[in-house]
Every structure is written in structure tokens, then in C-alpha cells.
Amino acid sequence: MPQWLKPEEAPLASRFYASEGQKEKARRDERIAVLREPNGQIVAALRLSPRESEWVLRALRVASHRQGQGLARVLMEFVLEAFEAPIWCFSVAHLERFYLSLGFVQVAPASAPESIAGPFQAYLRHQPLVLLRHPGCRRAPF
């Protein structure tokens, strides 16, 4: 069952990312959703970083030994059902289809607010990405 971490639990997500070879550092001002094994071990996580009135999806990761089991979709559906505000995603091309299947749409960077377009342009210096946006859903969890 997916759950939201409390702000003070952000280091748990950072440890999960590190265990998967990622350098991601979760912050207390982010909304962090996780999936856990029955023993409490985190096996999937994602972060939502605030950008003015919208959010940027960051670091969706599933543990290597649990990939290919639909956990990323379960975690994303949990977030999208709960989140009212728009969510932006800087996606690598091979994951675009996954995000489109969840209701994201591709957006031209020029039409994005500066709080989104600026960071997106910075990421483009390192790798080709696609800018995607989800309008948000029914209710906000916070």
C-alpha cells in the first residue's frame, strides 16, 4: 500500500535512493510517496518538489529486485488520485509512453511557467528530455 512520508522521514527516501545507486537527496519541503515491503523496507519512491503553485515529479525509482512488477504505476496512480495541483515531469524519452498512459501530456517548454521552464532548460544541458504535465486530480492530501 502506498503512503506519504512525513517531512521528518525524508532521510528514509534518501537512504533508499542511495541503496539503489542514486545520488538523490530527499528534502523536508517535498512530498514523498513510497511503497514498502511488509517488513517496512521501501521498494519504490518518488518525490514531488514544490515550484510555486505547481509540483515537479522527481526521482521515481523502484528497487532493482522489484522492477517490472507494476510498482511504478501503483505509486504514480496513488499520487495522481490524491494530488490536486498540476504536476510536471522531466522525462527521458523512453519513459514518455509510461507517463502519457497516466494522463500526462507533452508540453512545449516555451509554454511552461518560468518556475518549470528554467529548471527544465538546465536539465536539458545534461540529457535530452521531454517536458510533460499532469493537470492534477480530485483532492490534495495536505
C-alpha positions as CSV (number, residue, x, y, z in Angstrom):
1,M,0.0,0.0,0.0
2,P,1.5,3.4,-1.0
3,Q,1.9,6.0,1.7
4,W,3.2,9.5,2.1
5,L,6.3,10.0,4.3
6,K,6.2,12.7,7.0
7,P,8.7,15.5,6.4
8,E,11.0,14.3,9.1
9,E,11.1,10.9,7.3
10,A,12.7,12.3,4.2
11,P,16.1,10.7,5.1
12,L,14.4,7.3,4.7
13,A,13.9,8.1,1.0
14,S,17.4,9.4,0.6
15,R,18.7,6.1,2.0
16,F,16.5,4.1,-0.4
17,Y,17.9,6.1,-3.3
18,A,21.4,5.5,-2.1
19,S,20.8,1.8,-1.8
20,E,19.8,1.9,-5.5
21,G,23.0,3.7,-6.5
22,Q,21.3,7.1,-6.9
23,K,22.6,10.4,-5.5
24,E,19.1,11.8,-4.9
25,K,18.6,13.7,-1.6
26,A,15.0,14.0,-0.4
27,R,14.1,17.3,1.2
28,R,11.6,18.0,4.0
29,D,9.7,20.5,1.8
30,E,9.0,17.8,-0.7
31,R,6.0,15.4,-0.8
32,I,7.5,11.9,-0.8
33,A,5.4,8.8,-1.6
34,V,6.7,5.3,-1.1
35,L,5.8,1.6,-1.3
36,R,7.1,-0.7,1.4
37,E,7.5,-4.4,1.8
38,P,5.6,-6.0,4.7
39,N,8.8,-5.7,6.8
40,G,8.8,-1.9,6.2
41,Q,11.6,-1.8,3.7
42,I,11.0,0.9,1.0
43,V,10.9,-0.7,-2.5
44,A,9.7,2.3,-4.5
45,A,9.7,6.1,-4.0
46,L,9.1,9.3,-5.7
47,R,9.4,13.0,-4.8
48,L,7.3,16.0,-5.6
49,S,9.2,19.2,-5.4
50,P,7.3,22.5,-4.9
51,R,7.6,25.1,-7.7
52,E,5.3,28.0,-6.7
53,S,1.7,26.6,-7.1
54,E,2.8,23.5,-9.0
55,W,5.0,20.5,-8.4
56,V,7.8,18.7,-10.2
57,L,7.9,14.9,-10.1
58,R,11.4,13.8,-9.3
59,A,13.2,10.5,-8.8
60,L,10.6,7.9,-9.4
61,R,12.6,4.8,-8.5
62,V,11.7,1.1,-8.0
63,A,14.2,-1.2,-6.3
64,S,16.1,-3.2,-8.8
65,H,14.8,-6.6,-7.5
66,R,11.2,-5.4,-7.8
67,Q,11.3,-3.8,-11.3
68,G,8.9,-5.0,-13.9
69,Q,6.1,-5.7,-11.4
70,G,4.0,-2.6,-11.9
71,L,5.1,-0.8,-8.7
72,A,5.9,2.5,-10.5
73,R,2.3,2.5,-11.9
74,V,0.8,1.8,-8.5
75,L,2.8,4.5,-6.9
76,M,2.0,7.0,-9.6
77,E,-1.7,6.2,-9.5
78,F,-1.7,6.8,-5.8
79,V,-0.1,10.2,-6.2
80,L,-2.3,11.3,-9.1
81,E,-5.5,10.2,-7.4
82,A,-4.6,12.3,-4.3
83,F,-2.9,15.4,-5.8
84,E,-5.0,18.4,-6.9
85,A,-2.2,20.7,-8.1
86,P,-0.6,20.3,-11.6
87,I,2.4,18.0,-11.7
88,W,5.3,18.5,-14.1
89,C,7.7,15.8,-15.2
90,F,11.1,16.0,-17.0
91,S,11.1,12.6,-18.6
92,V,13.7,10.7,-20.6
93,A,12.2,9.8,-24.0
94,H,11.9,6.0,-23.4
95,L,9.6,6.7,-20.4
96,E,7.3,9.2,-22.1
97,R,4.8,6.5,-23.1
98,F,4.5,5.4,-19.4
99,Y,3.7,9.0,-18.3
100,L,1.3,9.5,-21.2
101,S,-0.6,6.4,-20.2
102,L,-1.1,8.0,-16.8
103,G,-2.7,11.2,-18.3
104,F,0.4,13.4,-18.7
105,V,0.6,15.4,-21.9
106,Q,3.7,16.7,-23.6
107,V,4.2,20.5,-23.3
108,A,6.4,22.9,-25.2
109,P,8.9,24.4,-22.8
110,A,8.1,27.9,-24.1
111,S,4.5,27.5,-22.8
112,A,5.6,26.4,-19.3
113,P,5.8,28.9,-16.4
114,E,9.3,30.1,-15.7
115,S,9.5,28.2,-12.4
116,I,9.2,25.0,-14.5
117,A,10.9,26.1,-17.8
118,G,14.1,27.4,-16.1
119,P,14.9,24.1,-14.3
120,F,13.9,22.1,-17.4
121,Q,16.3,24.0,-19.6
122,A,19.1,23.4,-17.1
123,Y,18.4,19.6,-17.1
124,L,18.5,19.7,-20.9
125,R,22.2,20.5,-20.8
126,H,22.9,17.0,-19.4
127,Q,20.5,14.8,-21.4
128,P,17.6,15.0,-23.9
129,L,14.3,15.2,-22.0
130,V,10.6,15.6,-22.7
131,L,8.5,18.1,-20.7
132,L,5.2,16.6,-19.5
133,R,2.4,18.0,-17.4
134,H,-0.5,16.3,-15.5
135,P,-3.4,18.6,-14.6
136,G,-3.9,17.2,-11.1
137,C,-6.9,15.3,-9.9
138,R,-9.6,15.5,-7.3
139,R,-8.2,16.3,-3.9
140,A,-5.0,17.4,-2.2
141,P,-3.5,15.2,0.6
142,F,-2.1,18.1,2.6
